[in-house]
């Protein structure tokens, strides 16, 4: 059911209780007794507090997960699946409250957050609940007199670290798949967006998930995140976030127990618009939404727009018109089309990137300023004719900043599109079917959209190449990250 403004306003008026860790089926404060303020990006005020956990809290959560994992893995897969589906049903039942809580915490516009966060998370738990008893082993084609069997077994304890932009959705991608495979999980949410995941742990317990199977420990990356990455009793780490943090996690794994590390990192995704696009107005609207929804804080955001020279001037003018018409403001207003920057730190980073863009020779066509209002808001920003080696093109900004580059030929478009270290997503608008297939083949990206952008569901994987990471979330392929293959070689 869709949200209405009166329901949003009622939920917004409810005071947000201080967050607590959830370990071994119970709420608990960190052993240090320390807490951190949770600042709402909507107005810059303190929303509530969350635990400032450290290594001792991570130790307790990992120990609980280790104790609980054999019993969880020992349940019939169908029984595990029913519990996951019940979690999905309970998320659905709380979807409105979860959406409002999440928006207060990270500033995503409510119309997007409601669908992308609780409704998506609920669907994810249902999906992996249905998959839990659908996995089979293999019988190898061995010589007569031997039998080769390939078993799939859970890894054990999974550490998960998730970002602030879509914490509930991305958390569900990792947690539901890991649980479906028979693992237990310790999750560390982003310190600027922990509240919905702390609530998710409670929902899982109410749905019948055994104590210790899913634990959530809030805290900073430098303390709680590092402790989880270095823990000797964590079997794999699943992370979504920045490349700089991903490198630190790989180093921590190498310096500890060589745990597997699966990284979904950043992107600098290109959207390529050819002059023969079937509907240039639709392409322009798609391009605007692909970068300016959630204020550009989307891992697959199309932050580079490549436009064929013959339509370049008119198309960029239309982009600026559409972006300038977007309603930027209170994320809890259903009419808002682009919300807040998630934190003051992130806002400062985005503004610094805009300043660099000015100095690198790109032409500012729209925006480029902080909006004069309470909270953390930046106007939709468009730079045209961005130099290929500029930071606007080469670095992930993770904000409402679009870099436009013209191209004359398909070869030039491919070269520009592939001209960064990233490879998460890409898009192409063209009416030429053969060209569309060529572009899908030639673009270095884990996902390539044709005549659309950003639209996928749980049936297909999401993952990148290059410095956009490794491993995949979503689909049946996500289960590969959380299982071991064991061979049984039997003489008959």
N, C-alpha and C positions, 0 to 999 in steps of 0.2 A: 504494500500500500504506500502511496506517495505521501511525503510529509506535507503538512500545511503550516502556514506561518504562525498560527495561534499555538499549535503544538510545539513548534520550535521555541517560541517565546516562553511558554510554560516551563519547558525543560531547561532553558537557559537561566531561569530565575532560581533554580535549585542550587544551593551551595554545593561546591565540589569538595567532597571529603578528602583528607590527606591520603595519598597512596601508600600501600604497604606491599612489601614483597609477598610472594606466595610460594612457600616451600613445603614439600611433603604434606600437601593438603591443608595447610594452615597459613593465615595471615601472620606476618612477623615483621617487626622493625629490624633494621640492620644492627648487627652486634655492636657497632660503634655508637649507636644511638644518634647518628648524624642524619640530617635531612637536607634537601636542596629545594629552593623555590622553583615552582613551575610557573613560568611567565607566559601569559596568553599573548600571542602576537596580535590579537584583535585590538587591544588597547594598551599593551605594554605593562599591564598590572599583574601582580601576583595572583595566580588562579588558585593554587593550593601548594602542597609540598609533596615530594616523593623521596624515597630512601636514597641515601648516599652510601651505597653498599661497597664493600671492599673484598679482598681475597678470602676472608673468613666466611663471608656470606656465600660466595661462589663455592667454596669447599663444601658447605652444608648442603647446598642445592645439588651439587654433583653427587655427593654421597647418597642423598635421597633418591636421585635418579638411578644410580647404580643399583641400589637395593630393590627398587621397584621394577626395573626393566625385565628381569627373567619372568616374573609373574605376568606382566603385560604381554610379553612375547609368547608366553605359554597359553594364553587364551586362544580359543578357536578364532581364526581370522574373521569369521562371520560375526562373532560376538564383538570383536574390536570394531568392526564396521558399523554395527548398530550403535555403539557408543559415539562414534564419530558423527553419524547421522543425527543423533540426538543433540550433539553439540551444535550442529548446523541449525536445527530447529530452534534451539534456545537463543542463538545469536539472532535469528530472524525475529523472534519474539521481542527482543530488546533493541531492534535495529535503530529506532528513532533516538532513543537515549544514547546509544553508542555513537551515533553519527554526531549528535550535538556535543557530546563530551570530547570526541576527537577533534572537531572543528575549534572548540575552545582551546585545545591544546596545541594545534599546529596550523590553523588558519586556512585550511582548504575551504573553498566555497561549498556550502551545504548541499546544493543541488548535485554537485559532483561527488562529494564525500559520502552521501547516503548510499549511492549505488556502488561506488568504488571501494568503500570500506566495509560496513557490516553486511550488506547484501552480497558482496563478492566473497567475503570470508565465510559466510554461511554456505554459499554454493560450493566453496572449496572443500569444506568439511564433509558436505554431502557427497561430493564427487569421490573423494578418497575413501569415504566410508563404503561407497558402492564398489570400489576397486579392491578393498582389503582382502577379499577371498577370491579374487580373480587371477592371482598370479600362480603360475605353474613352473615346476622345475623342468629339466630336460633329460632325455635319454640319448646318449651319444651313439653315433653309428660305428661302434667298435667291431673288432674282429670276433669271430665265433669263439666262445669260451670265456669271454669277459663281458662285463656290464659296466658301462660308464654312466654315472648319474651326476647331474649338475644341480645342486641345491642352492636356493637363495636364502640367506640368513640376515637378520638385522645386524647392524654394526654394533649397537649397544647404546651408548650415551651420546646424544647429538647436542652440540652447542650451537645456538643460533643468535646472531646479532643483526638487528634490523634497523632501518633508517626512520627518519621522522616524517617523510612525506606521505606515505601510505602505510603506517605501521600495522594496522589490523589486516589489511589485504596481504601484504608481503609476509607478515608473520604467519598467517594462515597457510600460505603456499608452502612454507618450510615445515611448520609444525604438523599440519594434517598429513602430509606425505610421509614424514618421519614416523609419526605414530601409526599410520596404516601399515608400515613395513615392520612394526614391532619394536621400535626404538623408544627410549625415553628422551626427554628434551629439557635442557636448561636454556632459557631465552633471556637475553639482555637487550631491552629496548633502548632506543635513543633517549638520552636524558631530557631532550626537549619535547618528547612525545611518548610518554610511557603509560598514560592512564588507561587507554582502551585495552592494552595488552595485560595490564594488571587485572582488569575486569575480566578479560577472556579466561584467565586462569581460574577464576571463581566459577565462571560459566561451565568450564570443562569439569570441574569437581562436581557441580550440581547435576551434570549430565551422566555421572557415573564413572568418570575416568578415575582409576585408582590413585590413591595418594602417592606422590612422588614421581608419577609418570610425566607430568608437565609442571615445570617450576619457572617462575619469572622473578628475576633479580634486577632491580633498577639501580642505576648508578652511572658514573662517567665511563667513557671508553678507556681512559688512562688507568682507572682502578679496576672496575668490575669487568670491563671488556678484555683488558690485558690478562687478568687472572683467568678468565674463561679460555682465552686462546692458548695460554701456557699450561693449562691444567693437564696433569699426567693421566687423568682418568676420563678424559673426554676423547671419544673415538673419531669424531669428525666435526668440522666447524662449517656452518653455512652462513654466509654473510652477504648482505646487500648494502652498498654504500660507496664511499669514495675510493679512488685508486690508491691514494696515500695511505688510508687506513688498511686497505686490502694488502698492501705490501708489508705493513707492520704485522698483520695477522699471519702471513706466510712466514715471516721471520720468527715469530713466536712459536709457531708449530715446528719449525726446523730446530729451534733451540730447546724444545721440550720432547714430546713423544712422537714427532713426525706424523701427527694426526692429519687426515685428509682435510683440505681446505677448498671449499667451493665458493667462488666469488662471482657475484653479479655486480659489476662496477658501473662506472659512468658511461656517458655517450656524448657524441657531438653529431647527432643524427641528421643526415641530409634529406630534404624533400625536394625532388627534382621535377620541375614543371616544364613540359615541352609545349610548344605552340599548338600542337594538335590535340591537346587535352580535350576530352569530350565535353567538359563544362567548366570554363575558366572561372566563372563565378563560384561554383561549388568548390573548385580547387582553392580559390582564395579564402573562402570561409573555413575550409579544412585546415589550411596552413595557419590561419590565425588561431584556431582552437588548439592546434598541435603544439604551439609554443606558449600561448598566453593563458590557457586553462591552468588552474592551480599555480598561477604566477610563474609558470615555467619550471616548477619544481617536480618534474616527472623524468624518470630515468630515460625514457624513450622520446622525450620532447624533441620535436623537429626544430632544433635551434639554428640550423643552416638551411636557407632557402636558395636553391639554384634555379634560375629562370632563363629560358631561351631568350637570346638577345632581341629577337623581333617583337616579343611581347613584354620585355623587361620593364620599361618605363610605366606602361599602363598597369601592369600587374602589381608592381610595387606601390603605385599610387592607391590602388584598390586595397591592398593590404593595410596601408596606413589609415585609410578611411575606416575600414572595418575595425581595426584595433583601437582607433581613437573613439569609436562608438561603444566599446565594451564598458559595462558598468563595473568599475573597480570600487570595492568598499567592504562593508560589514559582511564577513563570510557567513553569518547566520541570517542574512536576508536572502530569501529565495530568488530575488531578482538579480543578485550579484553574480557576475560572470567570471570574475577573477579575484581571488582572495588575497590573503596576506602572505608576506615572506615569513617563514616559520620562526625566525628568531632575529634578534638584533645583530648577532654575530654574522648570520647569513646575509642580512640586509647590507651590512657594511662590506662584505665580500663582493656582493653584486654591484654595489655602487663603485667600488674600486675597479671592477672589470669594465664598467661603463667609462670611467675616466681613462683607462688604458686605451679603449676603443677610440676615444677622441684623439689621443696622441699618436695613433698608428695610421691615421690617414683615411679611415672609413668616414662616410658621410652620414651624419645623424639626421634621420628623416622624421623621427617621432620619439617623444618621451625623453628618457635619459635622466629623470629626476625622481627623488623621493616625493610621494604625495604628502601634502601639508594637511595631515590629520593624525589623530591618535593612532598608536600601533605602528606596525612595520609594513609599509606599502610602497611599491615602486611602480610608476607608470609603465605601461607597455612601451617597449623601446625597440626601434628599428634602425639598424645601420645598413646603409647600401654601399655597394662596391667595396666590400671588406677585402683587404689584401689576403692572399692565400696563406701567408705565414704569420698573419696577425694572431694575437691571443683571442680575438673575437671568433676566429675560425678554428683555432687549434686547441683551446682550453674549454673544458666544461665550466659554464658559469652557474648553472642551476638557478636561473632566475628568468624574469620576463624580458629577455634580450634576444633579438633575432638578427643574424648576420646574413645579408643577401649578397649573392655573387651571380653575375650574368655568365652565360656560356653560349657558344656559337654552334657546336656540333655535339653529337652523342659521345664521341670520344672524349671531348673536353669535359662533358658532364660527368662521365665515369671517373676521369682523373681527379676532378675537384671533389666528387663525392667520396672517393677512396683516399683523399689526401690528408687524413688525420691518423692518429694511432688507435682510434676507437673503431668499434664494429658492433654496435648493439642493434640499431634499427635504421631503416631507410624507407623512403617512399618515392613513388614515381606516378606522375599523371601523364597519360598518353592514351590516344585512341588506337595506336598501332599495336596489334596483338604480338607481332613478332618482336617489336622493340621492347614491349613489356617483359617478354620471356628473356630477352637478352639482358636486360637490366637486372632482373632477378638473379640471373646467373653471375653477372659480373660485379655486382655491388658487394662489398665486404661488410656483411651485416648478418646478425642472427635472425632478424625478422625483416622482410621486405614487403611493404604495403603497395598495392597497385590501385590507383584511383580511389584511395581512401587513406586514412592514417590513424593508427592507434587501436584499431578494432581487432581484437582476438578474443578467444575464450579459453576455458580450461582444457579443451581437447588438443591444443597445440602448445609446444614448448616455448619458453622464453629464455634466451641465453645469448651471450655475445661472444665475439672473437677478439683477438688482439688485446688491447688494454681495457676492453669492456668485460673481461672475465672469462670464466669457464664453468662448466656444469649448466644445468637447466632447471628452472622452476616450471611448474604446471605440467599437465599431461601425464601419461603413464611413464614418460621418460624421467620425471623427477624422482621416481622410486629408485632409479639406478644409483643415485647419490647415497642412498641410505641402506644399501644392502651389500653383503659380501657374496661372492660366488664360491661355493665349496664343491670340489669334485670328490665323488666316491668311486673308487676303481676296484671292482669286485671280480674275483676269479670264480667262475661257475663250475 
